[in-house]
Amino acid sequence: MQGRLADRIRQRSQSVRTRMLDLAAERDDVIALGRGDPDLPTPAHIVEAGRRALADGATHYTHPMGLPALREAIARTLADADGLDYSVDEIVVTTGGQEAVFAAMFACINPGDEVLVPSPGYTSYDQAIELAGGIPVAVPTYESGDFALTAAAVEARVSPRTRMVCLLNPSNPTGAVTPPDEVEALAGLAAKHDLVVVSDEIYARLVYDGARVLPVARLPGMKERTITINGFSKAYAMTGWRVGYLATSSSMVTALTEVHHGLTICAPAVSQHAALAALEGSQDCVEEMRRTYDERRRVMCRALDEMGLTYGKPRGAFYVYANVANTGLAASEFCVRLLEDARVMIFPGSLFGDHNDDFIRISLLQPLARIDEAVERMAGTVTALTGV
Ligand SMILES: Cc1ncc(COP(=O)(O)O)c(C=O)c1O
């Protein structure tokens, strides 16, 4: 089969994920803490706006860059919430943040260009970079530093072929928030080495313990070289609507719009109306969801402490990245054991580009009662393995 596929398609091993999904399908009452899809419903006023839009005929293409009213609302939100100064013509509504990632790579990367990506990280970045002909260069982050990206680690991997650096702030899978002083140092590096910066802030509304995301495009001179990516999937529990956006300088926006048009023409019209309602309505729903995830995060971290498992303290997103090395099993084996013995499905860090098979990504996307139950079951498996 490989003979029929293009050379640039590298067959990634999905064997662990496939095996786990197959095992889960054979069992009843599996508690899934695997995927990054919120269990909470899209808030009712947003769904209602989508319903109304459909009835009113929002069933056609929109302007490729997105509905002007939505882009105006995004520009206002970026200004009010993030202190960013983008005009309506510097914003492109995309089919999820995912499409924005691919548009950024196709628009900016030449074959052989190196792109610095935090590791562990969201592996769609590697895939997009490779499909664009580029070379992803992993920048390691460590449990001892709560997986925060550091400018020093980035600089150590800059080469004459480096074209771009990506920030996932907060990060999937670790929940790490890049400290503002590191963002400032990264901005300095980008200027010094003339790098494009992709700043994925899709989880930026979901931060805890007073953490603060400093949007890199806010720093002097950075808007010109930055593509800010954001979206509605995570903060508004709208994964299935497929709507996100990118914001960039006028010098890059035309190329990005062209690529976006080639990929999907425009984001779904009905979803754009729903997204507009999300931004124009009360933001209390976001705060309520944030509090819900925060409570789950605290419960999970406390339970991991009790199990004797360590983790990078997550200050954003809705994941906990935990170290299972002291169970004596590789993380991928641990995840299979957990599913077989305890009917809890969690994915190993190897699915997030982590070559060190010690970590698991626990997503906090089940009601608290189910998380309590999952924790109890998990503790049984951990105790059986560690004897603690
Ligand atoms: C860091 C990050 N960026 C982008 C995306 C894509 O999100 P969506 O396309 O649903 O907006 C995800 C999804 O998990 C993510 O974790």
The ligand as an SDF file (V2000), in Angstrom:
LIG
                    3D

 16 16  0  0  0  0  0  0  0  0999 V2000
   -3.2530   22.9560   20.7310 C   0  0  0  0  0  0  0  0  0  0  0  0
   -4.3820   22.6930   19.8090 C   0  0  0  0  0  0  0  0  0  0  0  0
   -4.5150   23.4510   18.7050 N   0  0  0  0  0  0  0  0  0  0  0  0
   -5.5080   23.2510   17.8360 C   0  0  0  0  0  0  0  0  0  0  0  0
   -6.4530   22.2610   18.0340 C   0  0  0  0  0  0  0  0  0  0  0  0
   -7.5380   22.0780   17.0270 C   0  0  0  0  0  0  0  0  0  0  0  0
   -8.7850   22.4560   17.5360 O   0  0  0  0  0  0  0  0  0  0  0  0
  -10.0400   22.7730   16.6560 P   0  0  0  0  0  0  0  0  0  0  0  0
   -9.7150   22.4590   15.2320 O   0  0  0  0  0  0  0  0  0  0  0  0
  -11.1510   21.9280   17.1770 O   0  0  0  0  0  0  0  0  0  0  0  0
  -10.3010   24.2550   16.8240 O   0  0  0  0  0  0  0  0  0  0  0  0
   -6.3580   21.4360   19.1640 C   0  0  0  0  0  0  0  0  0  0  0  0
   -7.3170   20.3360   19.4050 C   0  0  0  0  0  0  0  0  0  0  0  0
   -7.2040   19.5330   20.2840 O   0  0  0  0  0  0  0  0  0  0  0  0
   -5.2980   21.6690   20.0790 C   0  0  0  0  0  0  0  0  0  0  0  0
   -5.1640   20.9260   21.1860 O   0  0  0  0  0  0  0  0  0  0  0  0
  1  2  1  0
  2  3  1  0
  2 15  2  0
  3  4  2  0
  4  5  1  0
  5  6  1  0
  5 12  2  0
  6  7  1  0
  7  8  1  0
  8  9  2  0
  8 10  1  0
  8 11  1  0
 12 13  1  0
 12 15  1  0
 13 14  2  0
 15 16  1  0
M  END
$$$$
